[in-house]
Amino acid sequence: MTVPYQLSSDRPPRAADVDLADPAFWRLPRPERLRAFALLREADAPLLFTPRPGAARTAGRPFYALLRHADVRAASRAPRVFASAPGVTTPEPAGWAKALFGNSMVNMDGPEHAALRRIVSRRFTPRLLAGVEENVGRLAGRLVDELIAERPRDFMASAAARLPLEVICDLMGVPRAFRARIAEQIDQASEQVGVERRGRGRLRLPGRGLASLARMQYVMGRLARERRRRPADDLVSALVCADVDGEALSGRQLGAFFSLLLVAGVETTRNAIAHGVFLLDRHPAQRELLRSDFDRYIGGAVEEIVRHSTPIIQFRRTVTTEYSLGGRTFLPGEKVALIYASANRDETVFTHPDRFDITRSPNPHLGYGGGGPHHCLGAHLARLEMTTLLRELIERRPVVRSTGELELVDSNFDNRVGSLPFTFGRAFT
């Protein structure tokens, strides 16, 4: 099967034509995938999708897809039933990889997850966050200065990718000498997540990504040892130095958290920023509305960008006990996919869901998760980065114009941007 269906076919597509387990589906143009999700939401109950015989390991096991907003939200808030362990991505992380690199917080449940999340969240003090806000403002201003002066052709590789990386590295206290190398490691660690390997890539072991994680954790280990000896005013120092309750991260826990913060925090935010710039360019009336009163509309604009683009397409869950949801009874051991990209276009929740509308209210999107204990820990930081960079681009009037289509990477995991060709309008000519 080359593609599950084509919207241009002689007959209207049906839910039976859609196969979310077929890698070909994820190579369809995004509008066709969104149309397929709409068809699947009409089903009486979540459908089972089974990878074809001989499929690559990246296809994973058979899974039920939750596509309606209410179902995704309910599953997110029932972590004892829909567990994140042993892993939320496909394929699931191997046991030896967890032993070597540490287990990521996104793959944990219960007390283990709560304890680790508590240690991390308590270090985001008002003082630290105030410093982050000032720093994001300085970074965004400098990056836009460089955009104006240097006129790069790809917005993704310049401001969109650089801002979240610099913010995270400043927050953690990563020396500047390591940052270019870390940026390369992030790309290598995330390049195959959710992407079907073709040709020679099918034969390649995931050694490149694991090696990248190892290099990032080596840098983090060195920095942690230094901060234990000489604490500084950064997040690493706060995480590795025990407080009055004796809570601190071990070296392996810190490495796993750092990898999550970089790969998840940087990758998702830079994708959201690129999508936002593209959406505002393609919807000039919305851009001008935002320009007319930035402070009034920016909150809604950021939320609508996240809803409309949905940077994370899906996470997997494993059923732990018999449970009924959405018209189906799930059994222990079954796999379930929470399809956020579908939930955020659910027409029973969002009027005209395909429309980009920065005044949309209410906007109960699930772009940061559906609530519950795994709600995105970095949501505030992502909103801050998007707000600050868009303020620089809007209020300083460097009229950003895309010179081509947004280049997306075929992935069933994230709505990843490969490049965004752009130029400035006449304001700077």
DRENMI-160746 format. One record per atom (N, C-alpha, C): x, y, z. Coordinates in steps of 0.2 Angstrom, whole numbers, plus 5000, padded with zeros to 4 digits. Atoms other than C-alpha are relative to their C-alpha. Example, Ala and Ser with C-alpha at 12.3 -4.5 7.8 and 13.67 -1.06 7.14 Angstrom:
<sites>
500449945000506249785039500450065000499649944999506849955036499650055003
</sites>
This chain:
<sites>
500449945000500050005000500450065000499649945000500850164995499750065004500349964996499650285003499349985003500750024998498050255014499450024995500649975004496950365003500350064997499949945003496950514992499450045000500649965000495750654995499750024993500249985007495750684976499749944996500350065003495050504973499350014998500649995003493450484964499449995005500550014994492550424980500250045006499849974993492550514997500449955004499750054995493750435009499649985006500450034994493150325023500549995005499550024994493850285040500349944999499750065001494150115034500650004995499449995005495450185021500650025004499549974996496450255035500449955004499650044996497950165043500550045003499549964997498850255056500749965002499450044999500050105058500550004994499650005006500650125040500450064999499649945001502150245038499850044995500249965005501450295022499550065002500549954998500050385031500450075002499649944997501350505040500450034994499749965005502050555023499550044996500549965003500450625017500050075002500049934998500250815016499650005007500449994994499650875033499350015000500749995000497950935028499649934999500350075001497550755022500049965006500050034994498150685038499450035005500549974995497050805048499349984998500750035003495550755036499949935003500150074998495850575041499950005007500250004993495850615059499350025001500749984999494150695057499549944998500350065001493550535049500049955005499950054994494150425063499650035006500449974994493350545076499349985000500750015001491650495069499949925001500150074998491950305073499750005007500450014994490850235087500549995006499550024995492450185097500750004997499350005002494350195096500149944996499850065004495050085082500749985001499350034999496449965083500450004993499550005006497949985071500549965001499550054999499149845068500550014994499550005005500849865059500049944996499950055005501049765044500549955001499450054998502049605045500650024997499449985002503849635043500250075001499849934999503749815048500650015004499449984996505249905056499850005007500249994993505349905074499750065002500349944999504950085074499250005000500750005000503150035070499749985006500250024994502949965087499449945000500550054999501549855093499350034998500749975002499649865088499850055006500249954996498850015096499350024999500649965001497150095099500150075000499949935000497050275094499450045003500549954998496150405104500150074997499949955004495750545093499550065002500549944997494250645102500350035006499849964995494650785113499949975007500250024993493650715128500449935002499650064999494550545126500750015002499349984999496250615125500150035007500049964994495950725140499949955006500250054994495150585151500649955001499550054999496550465147500650035004499549974997497850595152499950015007500149984992497050625169499849935003500150074997496950435172500749965000499350035001498850395174500049935003499950074997498550235185499749954995500350045005497550165170500450004994499749995006498450235155500850025002499349994997500350225161500550024995499449975005501850315153500549955000499550065000502950165158499749954996499249995001503850085149500250054996499849945004503850225137499550034996500549965003502850355128500150014992499850005007503750345111500049934997499950075003503950205098500650014996500150064996504950105099500150035008499949994993504950105118500850005002499350014999506650135126500249945003499850064998507649985129500250005008499850004993508049925147500750025001499349994999509849935145500250084999499949935001509750115138499850045006500249974993508750165154500649995005499450014995510150085164500650044999499449965002511450175155499950075001500149935001510750345152499550035006500549984995509450355166499350004997500750015003507550345164499750084999500349935001506650505157499450015004500649994996505350585168499349984996500650015004504050565153499849935000500150075000504250375155499849975007500150034994503850365173499350015003500750004997502250345184500150015007500150004992501650365202500550045004499549974996502850405216500750024997499349995003504450395206499950064996500149945004503750525194499950065004500249944996503050635207500650035004499449984996504650635217500550044996499549975005505750685202499750064998500349945002504550815196500050055006500049954994504450895214500750035000499349984999506350905215500150064994499949955005506350995198499650065000500549945000504851105200500250055005499849964994505451165217500650054999499449965002507051235209499850064996500249945005506051355197499750055005500249954995506051485211499850074996500249935003505251665208500750044997499449965001507051735208500349974993499750035006507651605195499650024993500449995005506151635184500050084997499949935001506351825185500650014995499350005004508151805178499949974993500150035007507551695164499650054996500449955004506251825159500450054997499649955002507551955158500549984994499550035004508751845149499749994993500450015006507451795136499950064996500149935003507151975132500650024996499449985003508952005129500249964994499850045006509251855118499550014994500549995006507651885107500250074997499849945004508252065104500649994996499450025003509952005100499949964993500150045006509351875088499750044994500349965005508251995079500450054997499549965003509652115077500449974995499650045005510651975069499649994994500450015006509251935058500050064995500049945004509152115052500650014996499449985003510952135049500349944995499750055004511451965042499549974995500550025005509851925032500149924998499950075002509951735033499349984996500650025004508751635022499549955003500450054997508151505034499850025007500249984994507151565049500149955005500050064995507151395057500749995003499350014998509051375057500350065004499749944997509251555064499650015007500449984994508051635077499649945003500450054997506851485079500449955004499650064996508151355084500450035005499549984996509351465092499750035007500349974994508251555105499949955005500150044994507651405115500649965002499450034998509351325114500450045005499749964996510151475121499750015007500349994994508851495134500149945005499950064995508951315141500850005002499350004998510851325141500250055005499949944995510851495150499749985007500350024995509651425162500449945004499650054997510651265166500750025002499349984998512351355166500549974995499650045004513051265151500550054997499549955003514751355145499850014993500149995007514651435128500449964996499650045004516051335122499749934998500350075002514951175122499450014996500750005003513351245114500049994993500050025007513751225096500049934999500050075000514151045099499449975003500650024997512651025110499450004995500549995005511551095096500049944995499950055005512250965084499749935003500250064997511950825097499250005000500850005000510050875099499749984993500350025007509750865080500149924999499850075001510650695080499549955004500450054995509650625095499350004998500750005002507950675088499949994993500250005007508150655070499649944998500450065002507450475069499449995004500650014996506150495082499350014996500749995004504450455074500150004992499950005007505250445057500249934997499950075003505250285046500750014996499450005003506950245040499949964993500050035007507150205021500749994997499450015004508450135010500549975005499450034995510150105020499850025007500249984993509350195035499649955003500350054997508350045038500549955003499550054997509949945042500450035005499649974995510650075053499850005007500250014993510650045071499950075003500249944997510050185083500750035004499449984996511950215088500150075000499849935000512050395082499650045005500449964995510650455093500249985007499750024993511250355108500750035001499449964999512950425105500050075002500249934998512250595105499850015007500250004993511350565121500649995005499550014995512950505129500550065000499649945000513950655123499750065004500349954996512650775131500049985007500050024993512650675147500750015003499349994998514550685147500150075002500049924998514450875147499750015006500449984994513150875160500349975006499650034995514150755171500650045002499549964999515650865170499850075004500349944997514551025174499849985007500250024993513750935189500549995005499550014995515350885197500350075002499849934999515951065195499650045004500549974996514351135202500049985007500050024993514451025217500650035004499449974997516151095221499950085001500149935000515751275216499350024998500749985002513851315216500050074997500149935004513351455204499250015000500749985000511651545201499749974994500350035006511051415189499649945002500450054998509851275188500349935002499650064998511151135188500250005007499850004993511851195205499449995004500650024996510051195212499849935000500250075000509751025206500549955003499550054997511350935212500250025007499849994994511551025228499449995005500650014996510350955242499850065004500249944996509251075251499849975007500250024993508551055269499749945000500350075000507550905264500449954997499550055002509050815257499849984993500250025007508250815239500550034995499649985006509450825224500049954995500050055005509650745208500749965000499450045001510950605205500350024993499749985006512150625191499649974994500450035006511150505180499350034999500649975001509550585184500050074997499949935003510250755180500149994992499950015007510850685163499449984996500650015003509150615159499650065000500449945000508250775164500350054995499749965005509550875154499849984993500250035006509250765139499350024998500749995002507350785140499950074999500149935000507450975143500350024993499749985007508550995127499649974994500350035006507750875115499350025000500749995000505950905121499950085000500149934999506151085127500250044994499849975006507151145112499649994994500450025007506351045098499350025000500749985001504551075102499950085000500149935000504751265106500350034993499849975006505751295090499549994994500550025005504451205080499450055000500649964999503051305088500250074997499849935003504051475084499950004993500050005007504251425066499350004997500750005002502451375064499650075001500349944999501951535072500150064995499849955005502951645061499649994993500350025006502251555046499350015000500749984999500451565052499850074999500149935000500551745055500150034993499949985006501251775038499549984995500550025004499951675029499350025002500649974998498551755039500150085002499849934999498951945037499550045004500549974996497351995045500149995007499950024993497751905061500750035002499449974999499551975060499950075002500249934999498852155059499650015006500449994994497652125073500549995006499650014995499052065084500550065000499649945000500152215079499650065003500449944998498652335083500050015008500050004992498752285102500349945002499750064999500052165105499949975007500150034993499852145124499349975001500750034999497952115122499949944996500250065004498051985109500649945000499550055001499751895111499949945004500150064997499151775124499649954996500450045004497751715113500449974994499650025006498951705098500549945002499550064998500251595107499649945001500450064998498851475113499749974993500250035006498151465095500549984996499450035004499851435087500149935003499950064997500051295099499549954998500650045002498351225095500049984993500050015007498451245077500649964997499550045002500151175075500149935003499950064996500151045089500749974999499350025001502051025090500149925002499950084999501950845098499349974998500650035003500750745088499749955004500350054996500550595099500549985006499650044995501150505115499749935001500350064999500850325119499949985007500250024993500150245135499949925000500150074999500050065141499549995005500650014996498450005149500249955006499850044994498649935167499449965003500650034997496849885171499550004995500650005005495249845162499650075002500349934999494450015159499650024993500449985005493050085148500150074998500049935002493250245138499850014993500149995007492550315122499649954996500450055003491450165119500449944999499750065000492750035121500349985006499750034994493449925135500749984999499250015001495349925136500249955005499850054996496249775143500750015002499449994998497849765153500549984995499550015005499449775142499950034993500249975006498549855127500450075000499749945001499350005119499550054997500549945002498450175117500450064997499749945002499050325107499550065001500449944999498450495112500250054995499849965006498350595096499850075001500149934998498450775102499850044993500249965007498450835083499349994998500750005002496750765081499550035006500449974995496050815098500050085000500049935001496550995094499650034994500449985005495450995079499349975001500650034999493950915087499450054999500549955001492451005080499550005005500550004994491350965095500350055005499749964995492551075105500250074997499849945003493251205093499650014994500449975006492151305081500550014994499549995006492951305063500749985002499350024997494451205070500650014995499549995005495451225054500250074999499949935001495351415055500550025005499549974995496851505063499750075003500349944997496051635075500350025007499749984994497051725088499550025006500549984995495451785097499649945002500350064998494851605099499949995008500150014993494051585116499349975002499550034997493851475125500549964995499650045004495351375118500349955005499850064995495551215129500449954996499650045004496851145117500549955005499650054996497950995123500750004997499350005003499551055115500649995005499550014995500451045132499849935004500250064997499650875136499250015002500749994999497850845142499950015008500150004992498150885161500349945003499750064996498650765174500750015002499349994998500350735181500650014995499549995006501250735164499950074996500149935004500650915159500750035000499349985002502150995151500350055006499649964995503351065164500350064998499749955003504051185152499550054996500549965004502451265146500150075001499949924998502751435155500650024996499449985004504451445147499950004993500249995007503851405130499650064998500449945001502551535131500450065000499649944999503751665137500550014994499649995006504951625122499750024994500449985006503651635109499750075001500249934999502951795116500550054999499549955000504551885118500350004993499750005007505251835100499550034996500549975004503551885092499950075002500049934999503552045101500650044997499549975004505252085094499950014992500250005007504652035077499550054998500649965001503052125078500150085001500049934998503352285087500650044997499549975003505052325079499950004992500249995007504152305062500549974995499750045005505352185053499649954997500650035003504052125041500349934997499750075002504451935040499549974995500450035005503851855024500349934998499850065002503951675020500150004992499950005007504751645003499849934997500250065003504051465001499649965006500450044995503151325010500449985006499750024994503551275028500249924998499750075002504651115025499949965006500250044994503950985037500449934999499650065000504950825042499449945001500550055000503850665039500149965007500050034994503550605057499349995003500650014997502250525067500050025007499949984993502850595083499950085001500149934999503050785081499950034994500249965006502550915069500650054999499449975000504350955065500250044994499949965006504951095054500749994998499350005002506451065043500350064998499749945002506651235036499450054999500549945002505651405034500450054996499749955004506351505020499650075001500349944999506051685023500450064998499749945002506451865019499750065004500349954997506052035026499750054995500349965004504852155019500350074999499749945002505152335013500250045006499849964994505352395031500750015001499350004999507152355030500450004994499750005006507552375012500350074999
</sites>
